[in-house]
Structures are given as C-alpha cells and as structure tokens.
Amino acid sequence: MRKLSALLIVKNERQHLPDVIDTLAFTDEIIAVDSFSDDGTFEFLQEDPRVQCVQKQFVDYPSQRNYCLELAQHDWVFFVDADERVSHQLSQEIQDLLKQDSLANGYQIYRQFYYKRKKLNFSGLQTDKALRLFDRTKGQYKAEKLVHETLDLPQPVGILKNKLDHFFFDDYQTYRSKMITYGKMKGLELHQRGQNYNSLKHIFKTMYKFINHYLVRLGILDGPRGFVVAKLNARSVWERYKELKRLSLTPEE
C-alpha cells in the first residue's frame, strides 16, 4: 500500500487539534506548519509524538501549502484543516484506494459543513468539494490564488464517496473576522491581477452573493444559520471590493 502524509497549516487552533490529529491516526506521518500561534498550538504539537511540527511566517495560503508539500516524506498527501474531521468511513475509503494498482492524480472530497456544531444542509455548501488527496509529484498550488487556493494538478482527478466533516465556525465573531480577512486578501489578489475598481460591481456582486446563498442555494431552509452564512459571505465580497478600491487609490511607491 502507498504511504500517506497528512498535512496541516495552523494558527491558533489549540482547541481543534486533539480531535483532528486523532482522526488522522491512520496516516503514515502527520506534518503541521504553524504560523507562530500564541494560544499554545505549537507547544501542544511539539508534545505529540505523532506530529512533526515546524513554524513558518504566514505570507499567503499557496506558499504555506507548497511549503508543506516540500516537507512530506511520501508522494501521496492528504491536506486537512484543523477544524475538519475524518470519519472512519472516509479513512477506510482512502486506505482502500491507496491499495489499488492504478490511481488518478488526485481526489476531490465533498465536505459536510457545521455551524455552531449543527449541520448545514443547504446555504450553497451542499455541493462543496475540495481537492485534498493527491500525488504531490504531479502538482503545486498556484501562487496567484491567495484565497481559496487552487492546486495545479493535471487530469485525471477522481471524487471520493465519503464526506469530510467541516466544523467551520463555532461563534459568530470568529466567522465574521475570518470572512473579512478572506475578503481583503481576495481584493489584493484582484489588484495584483490588474483589475480596476468599479462601484456598480461592488454593489451588484455583494447583493448577488447574498441572494445566491440565501435564496438560490436554499440557505433560507437552514433557518437563522443560513441567514448568517449568506450575510457573512456577502460581507466578504463587500470587503473584497472595498480593499480593491483602497489599493486602486493608493499611489505606487
């Protein structure tokens, strides 16, 4: 059977680490790259003999993930976020897969989202999947994609049957803060690609994001939690164009 490296990039994830590491016990090594946490994350990881942990200053998500790839001892890698959990069914599916003679270059995994530990069935998240299991010799993350980083991996790419549980936020303020941060990073990405600010696009894109998540993608059926998801996704888009406007008006040095 092919050996597998589990990879994590973390910062201030102390509360999530015991559970996620336990669900990765089936892998052959666990590597964590910490962005100089101040909540005891690094110290906790250093004390766990199952984990190899190093620190690297965070610049952006692609460079952090590519650094993880360099540290892996095995060709096949499995990226997991600290707030995700690998079910027994998913871990067994991955193990069975790696025993096969012929494999795709990588595999996408559907994610089951939870907000405040309650399942979200809609809100535009019901079809979410991420390319997390792959042969690292076949690809790297694109440097220009600062948020929702994209793996440059040639076909064929398969899809696993079992889902990865994603407990993406336990409280409103953490969720709000992270979406604002994502929005600003996306604004920087747009600026680096040479996109100009447009006030109509700023308003329209924000409104569309809310309507799409809450009505088109049925967030309304998730109740108050669906409204929060739609609202904060729209807030992230608002911050994206607000940052693009700021950068567009800032003189080049």
Buried (B, 14 or more C-beta within 10 A) or exposed (E): EBEBBBBBBBBBBBBBBEBBBEBBEBBBBBBBBBBEBEEEBBEBBEEBEEBBBEBBEBEBBBBBBBBBBEBBEBBBBBBBBBBBBBBEEBBEBBBEBBEEEEBBBBBBBBBBBBBBEEEBBBBBBBEBBBBBBBBBEBBBBEEEBBBEBEBEBEEEBBEBEBBBBBBBBBEEEEBBEBBBEBBBBBBBBBBEEEBEBBEEBBEEBBEBBBBBBBEEBBBBEBEEBBBBBBBBBBBBBBBBBBBBBBBBEEEEE
